[in-house]
Amino acid sequence: MLSKSQIKLIRSLQQKKYRNQLGLFFVEGKKTVQELLDSNFRPHSIYAEDVNMFSISDDSFTQITAADLKQISSLKNPNGVLGVFYIPKTKPVDLNDWIVVLDDIRDPGNLGTIIRLCDWFGIKNLVCSSNTVDCYNPKVLQATMGSISRIHITYTALDVFLKGSEIPIFGAFMNGASVYSSKLPEKGMLILGNEGKGISKEIETLVSKKITIPQHGNKTTESLNVATATAILLNEIRRV
């Protein structure tokens, strides 16, 4: 049975300020919890209806009822397990491959999908502006489907990070050169901007080359969804 303190702790982790204060986040679903357990993420506590669901030490596992799980879950229909993990320490960004850089992405679903795309295309480093949605937001984590365990994510002041770059910086714009005819190097940075405003003016000045995905359909369509654009651009990058 869950204690009041356990319920209070897990519920508080739905808010970014408490995740930052406590250095903890939670995920739901057997697949995601198992992937984090199999990675370098350190578990704080695991709650599940089935005592045989995971092979972990007894001191971090608590068997709970469906009613208990409903009290702590962020989902309308909880799916049997919730895991609390420690937020890992930030590591230096590896500049020996392509890096995806996000400038003010606000939608949790978009960020979660982009993390999953990075995992699919073998992009190990994702750098986010300080005002990009928190990657440990429950909705982001749900959308990553476990890929959060394999991507190194850094939040930083983008202008400072980009000014010190020695590799080319590509930015996704509506008026850039076609990505299909652009020569893409073996390593570089790909910047994608805010869902409504695109890449900010400040960051635009630091871009080495503007690229775009040519539009062939109805010109009244303003732009592609940022996660969709990420998929197309990463596919071109990995075709090199």
N, C-alpha and C positions, 0 to 999 in steps of 0.2 A: 504493500500500500504506500502511496506517495505521501510524504510529509508536507506540511504547509510551506516549509522553507524550500523544498525541492520545487514545488509548484511555482512559488514566487520567483525563484531563480530562473527557471526555464521561460516563464512568461516574460520576464524582464529582457531576455535575449532577443525578443522580437524588435527591440529598439536599439538603434545603432550606438547610442551613448552608453548603454549598459554593456553591450558587446565590447566596446572599447575599454570601458572601465575594468571589466572582469577578465578580459582576454579570452572570452569564450564565445562559441556560436553553436547552433544546433541544426541538425539535418534530419529529414524523415525519409523512410522507405528502406527496405532491406538492401537493395542494390547499392544505394548511395552510402549507407552506413558501412556496408562491407568493404566498399572500395576505399573509404577513408581508413578503416581498420587495417587494410592491406598496404596502406601508404605510410608516409612519414608523419601523418597527423596523429597527435597523441590524444587518446580518449579521456574524457573526464568522467562521464557516466553514460551508460546505455540502458534504455528502458524498452522492454519488449513483452508482448503477451506470451510468446513461446520461449521457455527457458532454454531450449536446445537450438535456438536460432543462430547463435554465434559461439565460437570457441574463445572466450575471454575470461579473465580472472573474475572471481566472484565479487571482489570488492568494488568493481566498476559496473557490475550488472545488477539491475533491479527488475524483477518480474512484476508486471502490472496488469490490470484488467483493461478491457476496452473502455470502460467508463473513466478510469484513471487517465488513459491516453487522450481521451477527448478533452480533458481539462488542460492539457499542456500542448496539444497539437495546434498548428496554425492552419490545418486543412479542414475542410468541411467533412470529409470522410477519411479519417486517419487510417493508415495502412499497416498497423501492427508494430511499428518500431520507431523510436526517436533516439538519436544519439547526440550527446553534448561533447564537443571537442575543443581543445585549446587552439587559439589562433596562432599560427606559426610566426616566427620572427622573419622579417624581410631580409632577403639575400641580395647581393649585388646582381644587377641585370647582365646577362650574358650577351655580349655584342657580336658574337661570332655567327649569328644566323639572323633571319628576319625577326623583327619585333613588331607586334601590333600595339598601337598607341591610341588611346581613347580620350577625346577631348569633350568632357561634359555629357556623357551618355547618362540619361536619366531613367530610362525604362528598365525595370528589373528583368523582364523577359528578354529584352535585347541583349543585355549584358550576359545573362546566362547562356543564351544561344551563341554569342561570340566566344565565350570561354569554351563551349563545346566544339565550335569550329576550329579554334586554335588547337585543341586536342586532336581533332581529325586530321588537320593538315600539318601536324608536327611542329607547331609554333609553341615553344616552351615558355616564352616571356611575354607577358601582357602588362603594359604600363598604362596607368589611368590617372587622369587629372584628379586633384583633390575633391572636386565637386561631382565626380562621376559616382553613380549609385554604388553603395557598399556591396562588395562581392559576397559578403556573409549575410546579406539580406535573405530571409527564408525563401522568397520568391525567386531570387537569383539562383540560389542553391538548387531549388527544385528544377529549374530549367537547365542546369548544367548536367544533370543525370550522372553525377559522379566525376565529371571531367575536372572539377575543381581540385581534385586530388593530384592531378598531373600537370597543372599549369602554375608557374610562378607569377604571382600578381603583385605589382608594386603601385602604391599610390604616392604621387609626388607632385611638385610644382613643375608642370610640363615645360615652361619656358626655360627654367634652369637646366632641366634634364636635356632638352634638345640643343641648347646652346653649346653644350659640351660634347656633342656628338661628332664622331669622326667617320660615320657611315652615312650614306645618302638618305635623305628624308623625303618620302613620297606622301602626298596628301590627296585624299579623295574629294574632288570638286565636281560641280556640274559643268564647268567650263575648262576642264583640263584636257590633256592629250589622251587619245584613246589608249586604254591599257593594252589593247590587242596589238598595237603597233609600237608600243613603248619597249625599250630595251631595259629589262629588269635585272639587276645585279644578283649575285649569290647571297648577299646579305644587305639589309637595309631596314628602315622603319616605315611602317604604313600607318598613317594617321587617319582616323575616322572621327567625324564631328557629331555634334548634337543633333538629335532627331529633327528638330525644327529649324535650327539656325546654322547647322553645319560647323565647320572648323572656325574657331574664333579668329578675329583679325590679328590679334597678337601672335597666335600660333602660326597663322598663315605666312607671316613674314619670315618664318624659320624653315619653311618648306623648300626643298631643293627642286622638286618637280611636281607639278599638279597633274593628276591622272583622273580619268573618268571612264565610266561604262557607257558606251554609245547607246543612245535611245533610238529604237526603230519603230516604236508604236505611237500611240496618240500623244501629241505634244501637250495635252492638258494634264497628263500625269506629271506631277511636280518632281518627284524623286523616288528612288528606291528606298525601301526599309533598310536601315543601317546594317542589320544583321544579314539581310539578303545581299547587300553590296559587299559585305565582308567575305561572304562565301565565294562570290564571283571573283573578287580580287585575289583572294588567297589561292584559288584554283589556278589563276594565271601565274602567280608568283611561283607556285610549285611545279608549273609546267616547264620552267627554265631548265 
